[in-house]
């Protein structure tokens, strides 16, 4: 992608982070907070390694002040990959996925935690034994609450330790295991309702990414969405038609269209590197899609200084309207700000492959 001058994005804040893997905006007790899990800190004098570093890290919580987000709390969360805020009734929770702990060799068999807000801070509520956890996703079907954990990784010497991704169900007091999801290198989930069905999309890097459908008791496979390299999903609807975005890291990403029974390929988005999507709507209803790109190349020789992209829906397809510079971008989230919209982008690595980078906030002009 060629770089073009910014027209939609105006940078408003740069937040120092280290190996930031996600951005989760939410509100609790009248406060506007931003949670940023961190994968690793740089180890002075160490060799460059995008999978190295000190993973005994903290989750950053920032609070929105008069103009910017300001430091609020730090919560121990080793090898932070994801943070998911959700509510059950009047209770507020924050689930944090931990991929590993230590400084190398790393422990991938690491607990991930759900924390509960006590009015002042988030405290441990429930721990889940996992292996290379990547993402939590909370969703509900009627009065039922679910929490899904994408996990697993192919690491030499740990083949027998790998675990399937898992879906948990709220029993009124805590989350209990509902079912395993066949997986090997899990990354992400996306839940949505369509044509009277409850769907759950699951992304895997080395196995097919699969769309699951709720049958009233458990989630069953509905169709494959990508053969490999799955990273993330997003969806939007225009004039009664629903489209599903499939981000793939080492393949071209795609826009799928619902035909009433299944999703079919509608459009291919050129270029590998995609890590996450966010959908934004213009004041006139125009649909925009923001795509952040992570890395190209191999872990031994990665390129992190990449242009991420903004697409606009035009003439029945997504059209690239601008690009913006990112370095190892891992997540993007929209944040309502009065009549305007903010965009938060987590950058996990610098151009020279160090973890001390920045999470950047932009004002999205629509």
C-alpha positions in Angstrom: 0.0 0.0 0.0 1.3 3.4 -0.9 1.2 6.1 1.8 -1.3 8.9 1.2 -1.7 12.1 3.3 -4.0 11.7 6.3 -7.5 13.1 5.8 -9.6 11.2 8.2 -7.2 10.8 11.1 -5.8 13.6 13.4 -3.4 12.3 16.1 -4.5 13.5 19.5 -2.4 11.5 22.0 0.5 9.1 22.1 0.6 6.7 25.1 3.9 5.0 26.0 3.3 1.2 26.1 5.4 -1.9 25.8 4.4 -4.6 23.4 0.8 -3.4 23.5 -1.5 -6.2 22.2 -5.0 -4.7 22.5 -7.0 -1.6 23.3 -10.3 -1.9 25.3 -12.3 1.2 25.9 -15.2 1.0 28.4 -17.1 3.0 31.1 -17.6 2.1 34.8 -18.9 4.2 37.6 -19.0 7.3 35.4 -15.3 6.9 34.4 -14.1 6.4 30.8 -11.3 3.9 31.0 -8.9 2.4 28.5 -7.3 -1.0 29.2 -4.1 -1.9 27.4 -2.5 -5.4 28.0 1.3 -5.6 27.3 3.1 -8.6 26.0 6.7 -7.8 27.1 9.2 -5.3 28.3 12.6 -4.8 26.6 15.6 -6.5 28.4 18.6 -4.1 28.3 21.4 -5.6 26.2 19.3 -8.4 24.8 19.2 -9.4 21.1 16.4 -8.2 18.9 13.6 -10.7 19.0 9.9 -9.9 18.4 9.0 -13.0 20.5 11.5 -12.3 23.3 11.5 -9.8 26.2 10.4 -9.9 29.8 6.7 -11.0 29.9 6.2 -10.4 33.6 4.1 -7.4 32.6 1.3 -5.2 33.9 -2.1 -4.3 32.3 -2.3 -0.5 31.9 -5.6 1.2 32.9 -6.0 4.8 31.8 -8.7 7.2 32.8 -10.0 9.9 30.5 -9.3 13.4 31.9 -10.4 16.7 30.5 -8.5 16.3 27.3 -6.5 13.0 27.3 -6.3 9.6 28.9 -4.2 9.7 32.1 -2.6 6.8 34.1 -5.1 5.3 36.5 -3.9 1.8 37.6 -1.5 -1.0 36.8 -2.6 -4.6 37.3 -0.2 -7.5 37.1 -1.1 -9.5 34.0 1.9 -11.4 32.5 2.2 -11.7 28.7 -0.9 -9.7 28.2 -2.6 -10.4 24.9 -6.2 -9.2 25.3 -8.6 -7.4 27.7 -12.4 -7.8 27.5 -14.8 -5.7 29.6 -18.3 -6.9 30.1 -21.3 -6.7 32.5 -23.6 -9.3 34.0 -26.5 -7.4 35.6 -25.0 -4.7 37.9 -21.6 -6.4 38.1 -18.6 -5.3 35.9 -15.8 -7.6 34.9 -12.5 -7.4 33.0 -11.1 -10.6 31.4 -7.4 -10.6 30.6 -5.7 -13.2 28.4 -2.1 -14.1 29.2 -0.1 -15.9 26.5 3.0 -16.6 28.7 5.1 -15.6 31.7 8.8 -15.3 32.3 11.9 -14.0 30.5 12.7 -17.1 28.5 12.3 -19.9 28.4 8.6 -19.0 28.7 5.8 -20.7 30.5 2.9 -20.9 28.0 0.8 -23.0 30.5 -0.3 -19.9 32.3 -3.6 -18.9 34.0 -5.7 -16.2 32.4 -8.0 -14.2 34.8 -11.3 -12.6 35.0 -11.3 -9.6 37.4 -14.3 -7.9 39.0 -14.7 -4.2 39.7 -15.2 -3.4 43.4 -15.9 0.3 43.0 -12.2 1.3 43.2 -10.2 -1.3 41.3 -10.4 -4.7 39.5 -9.8 -7.7 41.8 -9.3 -11.4 40.9 -12.6 -13.2 40.5 -11.8 -16.4 38.6 -8.7 -18.1 37.1 -8.7 -20.3 34.0 -5.8 -22.7 33.1 -4.7 -22.0 29.6 -1.9 -22.5 27.1 -0.8 -19.5 25.0 -4.1 -17.6 25.5 -4.8 -15.0 22.9 -8.3 -13.5 23.3 -11.4 -13.5 25.5 -14.8 -12.7 24.0 -17.9 -12.2 26.1 -21.3 -12.5 24.5 -24.9 -13.3 25.4 -27.8 -15.2 24.0 -31.0 -14.1 25.7 -30.3 -14.2 29.4 -27.4 -16.6 29.0 -23.8 -15.3 29.2 -20.8 -16.9 27.6 -17.1 -16.3 27.7 -14.8 -17.8 25.0 -11.0 -18.2 25.2 -9.0 -18.5 22.0 -5.6 -20.2 22.8 -2.9 -22.5 21.6 0.4 -22.2 19.8 2.7 -24.5 17.8 6.0 -24.3 19.8 8.8 -26.9 19.5 8.9 -29.1 22.6 5.4 -28.1 23.7 3.3 -30.1 21.2 1.7 -32.3 23.9 1.0 -29.2 26.1 -1.2 -27.5 23.6 -4.9 -27.0 24.5 -8.1 -26.5 22.5 -9.9 -23.2 22.6 -12.8 -23.2 25.0 -16.2 -21.8 25.6 -17.5 -21.2 29.1 -21.1 -20.5 30.4 -22.2 -18.4 33.3 -24.0 -20.5 35.9 -25.2 -17.6 38.0 -22.1 -17.5 40.2 -19.1 -18.2 37.9 -18.1 -19.4 34.5 -18.2 -23.2 33.9 -16.8 -25.2 30.9 -19.3 -25.7 28.1 -17.3 -27.1 25.2 -13.9 -27.3 23.6 -13.4 -25.9 20.1 -11.2 -27.9 17.7 -8.1 -25.7 17.3 -4.4 -25.5 17.2 -3.3 -21.9 17.2 -6.3 -19.9 18.2 -6.5 -16.1 17.9 -9.9 -14.5 18.0 -13.7 -14.7 18.2 -16.6 -12.6 16.8 -20.2 -13.1 18.0 -23.2 -11.8 16.1 -26.9 -12.6 15.3 -28.2 -13.0 11.8 -31.5 -14.3 10.3 -32.6 -15.6 13.7 -29.4 -17.5 14.3 -26.6 -16.9 16.9 -23.2 -17.2 15.2 -19.7 -17.3 16.7 -16.7 -16.9 14.3 -13.4 -18.5 15.4 -10.0 -17.6 13.9 -7.1 -20.0 13.8 -3.6 -19.5 12.3 -2.8 -23.0 11.1 -6.2 -24.7 11.0 -9.4 -23.5 9.2 -11.2 -20.5 10.8 -14.8 -21.7 11.4 -18.2 -20.1 11.8 -20.2 -21.8 14.5 -23.9 -21.7 15.1 -25.8 -22.1 18.4 -28.2 -25.0 18.4 -29.7 -24.3 21.8 -27.2 -26.4 23.7 -23.8 -25.9 22.2 -22.1 -24.4 19.2 -21.8 -26.5 16.1 -19.8 -25.9 12.9 -21.7 -24.0 10.2 -19.0 -23.4 7.6 -15.3 -22.7 7.1 -14.4 -19.0 6.7 -10.7 -19.3 5.8 -8.3 -22.2 5.3 -5.5 -20.7 7.5 -3.8 -17.6 8.8 -7.0 -16.3 10.5 -6.6 -13.4 12.9 -9.9 -11.4 13.4 -13.4 -10.6 12.1 -15.8 -7.7 12.0 -19.2 -7.3 10.3 -21.6 -4.7 9.0 -24.9 -4.5 7.1 -25.9 -2.3 4.2 -29.3 -2.2 2.6 -30.3 -5.5 4.2 -27.1 -7.4 3.3 -24.6 -8.5 5.9 -20.9 -8.7 5.2 -18.2 -10.4 7.3 -14.6 -9.2 7.2 -11.9 -11.9 7.7 -8.4 -10.6 8.6 -5.6 -12.9 7.7 -1.9 -12.3 8.5 -0.1 -14.2 5.8 -2.8 -14.3 3.2 -5.1 -11.7 1.6 -8.0 -10.7 3.7 -11.6 -11.0 2.5 -15.0 -9.6 2.6 -17.7 -12.3 2.7 -21.4 -11.7 1.9 -24.3 -13.6 3.5 -26.5 -15.2 0.8 -29.2 -16.4 3.2 -27.6 -19.7 4.1 -23.9 -19.1 4.3 -21.1 -16.6 3.6 -19.6 -16.4 0.2 -16.6 -14.4 -1.1 -17.6 -10.9 -2.1 -14.2 -9.1 -2.3 -10.6 -9.7 -1.6 -8.5 -7.0 0.2 -5.0 -7.0 -1.3 -1.9 -7.7 0.7 -1.0 -9.8 3.8 -0.3 -8.5 7.3 -3.9 -7.8 8.6 -4.3 -8.2 12.4 -7.6 -6.4 13.3 -10.6 -4.5 11.8 -12.9 -1.8 13.2 -16.0 -0.6 11.6 -16.9 3.1 11.9 -19.9 5.0 10.6 -19.9 8.5 9.2 -22.4 11.1 10.2 -24.2 10.5 6.9 -24.3 6.7 7.5 -21.2 6.0 5.3 -19.5 2.8 6.4 -15.7 2.9 7.0 -13.5 0.0 7.8 -10.1 0.5 9.6 -7.6 -2.3 9.1 -4.4 -2.4 11.1 -1.4 -4.4 9.8 1.0 -6.3 12.2 4.1 -7.6 10.5 5.5 -9.0 7.3 8.3 -11.5 6.8 9.2 -14.0 9.4 9.7 -13.8 13.2 13.5 -14.1 12.6 13.4 -11.2 10.1 10.2 -9.2 10.6 9.1 -5.9 9.0 7.0 -3.9 11.5 6.9 -0.4 9.9 3.8 -0.9 7.8 1.0 1.3 6.5 -2.4 0.4 7.9 -5.6 1.3 5.9 -9.0 3.0 5.9 -11.6 1.8 3.4 -14.9 3.3 2.5 -17.9 1.5 1.2 -18.5 2.7 -2.4 -20.2 1.1 -5.3 -20.9 -2.2 -3.5 -17.4 -2.7 -2.3 -14.7 -1.4 0.1 -12.4 1.2 -1.6 -9.1 2.2 -0.1 -9.3 5.9 0.7 -6.1 6.4 2.8 -3.3 4.8 4.7 -1.5 5.7 7.9 1.8 4.6 9.5 1.9 2.0 12.2 4.6 -0.3 13.7 3.5 -3.8 14.6 -0.1 -2.7 15.0 -2.2 -5.2 17.0 -5.6 -3.7 17.6 -7.9 -0.9 16.7 -11.0 0.3 18.6 -13.5 3.1 18.1 -14.4 5.4 21.1 -17.5 7.7 21.0 -16.5 11.2 22.1 -19.5 13.4 22.2 -20.5 14.2 18.7 -17.1 13.0 17.4 -15.3 9.6 17.3 -11.8 8.6 18.5 -9.8 5.8 17.1 -7.3 3.9 19.4 -4.5 1.9 17.8 -2.0 -0.3 19.7 1.5 -0.6 18.3 3.4 -3.5 19.8 6.8 -3.0 18.3 9.0 -0.2 17.0 10.5 -0.1 13.5 13.7 -1.6 15.0 11.9 -4.4 16.7 11.7 -3.1 20.3 8.7 -3.4 22.6 8.8 0.1 23.9 6.4 1.7 21.4 3.2 3.8 21.7 -0.5 3.3 21.6 -1.9 6.2 19.5 -5.3 7.9 19.7 -6.7 9.7 16.7 -9.7 11.9 16.1 -11.6 10.3 13.2 -13.1 13.0 11.0 -16.3 11.9 9.3 
